[in-house]
Amino acid sequence: MKKSQEMLADMFGQNVFSDKVMQTRLPQNVYKTLHRTVDEGAELDPAIAEVIAAAMKEWAVERGATHYTHWFQPMNGQTAEKQDAFLTPHAGGVLLEFTGKALIRGEADASSFPSGGLRATFEARGYTAWDCTSPAFIREDPDGVISLCIPTAFCSYAGEALDTRTPLLRAQEALSRQAVRVLRCLGDTHTRRVKANVGLEQEYFLIDRELYRRRRDLIYTGRTLFGARPPKGQEMEDQYYAAIRQRVSEFMAELNEELWKMGVAAKTQHNEVAPSQHEVAVLFDDAVAACDQNQLTMMLLRKVAARRGMAALLHEKPFEGVSGSGKHNNWSLSTEDGRNLLNPGKHPEENIVFLLFFMAVIAAVDEHAGLLRMAAASASNDHRLGGHEAPTPMLSVFIGEALLQMVEHACGLSERVFKGHGEISTGVTTIPKLFADDTDRNRTSPFAFTGNKFEFRMLGSSESASTLNTVMATVVADQLAQVADRLEAGDEPVAVLRDLFTTHRRVIFNGNSYSEAWREEAKRRGLVEYPTTVEAIETLTTEKSIALFERHGVLTRTEVISRAVVREDAYIKTLRIEARTMVKMMHELVLPAAMRWQDELAQQKRHIEAAGMKTPVQTGQLAFVSGQVEALARHLAELEEALRRLHSTVSCENAREWRDAVLPTMAEIRAASDALETVLPRDLWPVPTYGEMLFHV
């Protein structure tokens, strides 16, 4: 046991230029100066960069690094890097060199990243700038390449944010400013900073890599564009939390080791609801660090799976008819000394700090539901939301009956105070006594309070978490600013709390958010549903949203509009790639296979009839196959015509037209293809089936 603990302690964070490493390698004055920037938000002193760069290079080279890169996150939601060698020619030999200038600033071609009109193709210059609040780390590749990765912001020549990190950093600062204002009004004189902490749960599928390689739709789009349901799916409810199969367990062990070396505190792993679906959850960290770590987690999921002969599918809905994959975003607020402002304590109805921050979050969700839905909007997530085990595309907040009663009592609106559920009786004397939590869990809620944090469940598994957490920090900062304004003007905290509750209680719902009855009730309450990405993105460019981001210095008007353009452009391009892939696979694989079986049935029918016998089976099968082939060909022609018509119009203004023209026709093609799959002999069907992919790992 001791050996195991020592091994884990030595392994964890060994590839991170962590605070512990900096403390031992940096001069004390440099270390303290850097910490003032990290802890207090002070401006970085460029004079210390040279010393830090030298220490960082020495540490990285000792671990085998040959290159360094500014690691940034452009608006496509991925990570990007340009690697440079430490090697510098000198006097007929070479030196390993890394300067303070190279640490602080880099240059990247900004013309080929999505910018939403911020940069033209001929305006290529972009800058990367070191974010010293996130630790540098080393990335090892199986072939031996070792690189020092330096987290950076990415901006244009004119200073506009071209990435997802910069707005998140700005939003965190805005949130801290407004939270401290509220705390000062409530008598807290010592807190200097408040930050959002995030814990992310990442869902994914694992399938055999050889089967993956035979599905071009998975390779090109991340999801299966067609595929009949297997005889068994998830209806037996025997997948969730089941014993992990050996091959998957070995994969998880290697994944954990890689994550731990990167300082990513992977804590929980288990089977999810669907066959071949799994989850890894990481402990809470500062929102920026948590988003960085999730990007590393997604990268390592793919890499480790490939090394083990598997493919990790991060698409929100890789398989129709079973649960999709999300990325649950657990969100809390804490002061610099670690105090959780969303911890109710033993007597929540008397904890005015908790109650005001708690209701400010709920008010923010109600006031800016469209923006939060937008932050989880993508063409891929549209297939998941509202489906198996997934939230509806409409915001509501679960808080449980206990907290609801406590808030009502604190506001003076009710005399009832929840007394707790008390002891749970199992009826077995040998089982220890259990005491129920104040509220049960509600897995159907898109936004749920789960004890001392909120859990946002709409985010898609393939998406960067940065945009959501930028929006989350901004909308909560805005509510806190309004609370602070009233408190500073002399309003009583309870009066502010009561107004927040009575104005925004409509968004609180403790029932089944999957039910049709709730959708009808939500309409009566005035809550808005955003069924697809098209409607969600439109909320980003309203004057209300633009004013919100500008008011808190998170995004300028130009930066807001650019992000809407990027999202709409990505939506259209995703649909275009999927439609093209479907056309190609139908023409090259499915139609030929179906027509071969059609021909065989026709020949069987002729031979049997020539022998003087009746052919009811062959006649029926031939009619069915012929009907599906005809339908498939007809809808394929419609899809090809839609692609020709829409080909030259990929501007964001026609995202709705792409959705309405392409998706219904693809659904018709899929229906015909899936019907054919159910009757074609297995040796004729040209691609791996759902049954093979979901049950062969």
Salt bridges, closest charged atoms under 4 A:
ASP19 OD1 - HIS35 NE2 2.32
ASP39 OD2 - HIS35 ND1 2.72
GLU40 OE2 - ARG192 NH1 3.39
GLU62 OE1 - ARG25 NH2 2.45
GLU81 OE1 - ARG139 NH1 2.69
GLU107 OE2 - ARG125 NH1 2.73
ASP131 OD2 - ARG165 NH1 2.70
GLU140 OE2 - LYS261 NZ 3.51
ASP141 OD1 - ARG139 NE 3.85
ASP141 OD1 - LYS303 NZ 2.68
ASP188 OD1 - HIS190 ND1 3.20
ASP188 OD2 - ARG339 NH2 2.58
GLU201 OE1 - HIS328 ND1 3.60
ASP208 OD1 - ARG247 NH1 3.17
GLU210 OE2 - ARG213 NH1 2.73
ASP217 OD2 - ARG215 NH2 2.70
ASP238 OD2 - LYS232 NZ 3.09
GLU250 OE1 - ARG308 NH1 3.94
GLU254 OE2 - ARG307 NH2 2.84
GLU254 OE1 - ARG308 NE 2.58
GLU258 OE2 - LYS261 NZ 3.88
GLU258 OE2 - ARG307 NH2 3.28
GLU279 OE2 - HIS270 NE2 3.23
ASP292 OD1 - ARG165 NH2 2.75
GLU336 OE2 - ARG192 NE 3.70
ASP337 OD2 - HIS190 NE2 3.98
ASP366 OD2 - HIS504 ND1 2.81
ASP366 OD1 - ARG506 NE 2.89
GLU367 OE2 - LYS544 NZ 3.21
ASP382 OD1 - ARG373 NH2 3.41
GLU389 OE1 - ARG443 NH2 3.41
GLU408 OE1 - ARG416 NH2 3.80
GLU408 OE2 - ARG505 NH2 2.93
GLU455 OE2 - HIS328 ND1 2.79
GLU455 OE1 - ARG457 NH2 3.02
ASP478 OD1 - ARG551 NH2 2.96
ASP478 OD1 - HIS552 NE2 2.73
ASP485 OD1 - ARG181 NH2 2.68
GLU488 OE1 - ARG181 NH2 2.70
ASP491 OD2 - ARG486 NE 2.76
ASP499 OD2 - ARG486 NH1 2.77
GLU520 OE2 - LYS523 NZ 3.96
GLU521 OE1 - ARG524 NH2 3.01
GLU521 OE2 - ARG525 NE 3.01
GLU529 OE2 - ARG519 NH2 3.48
GLU535 OE2 - ARG656 NH1 3.77
GLU535 OE2 - ARG659 NH1 2.78
GLU538 OE2 - ARG656 NH2 2.48
GLU543 OE1 - ARG557 NH2 2.82
GLU559 OE1 - ARG170 NH1 2.99
ASP569 OD2 - LYS573 NZ 2.82
GLU578 OE2 - ARG223 NE 2.91
GLU588 OE1 - ARG216 NH1 2.66
GLU588 OE2 - LYS584 NZ 2.80
GLU609 OE2 - LYS605 NZ 2.75
GLU630 OE1 - ARG634 NH1 2.62
GLU638 OE1 - HIS635 ND1 3.09
GLU640 OE2 - HIS587 NE2 3.28
GLU641 OE1 - ARG644 NH2 3.31
GLU657 OE2 - ARG645 NH1 2.97
ASP660 OD1 - ARG659 NE 2.91
GLU668 OE1 - HIS635 NE2 3.81
ASP674 OD2 - ARG670 NE 3.19
GLU692 OE1 - ARG682 NH2 2.76
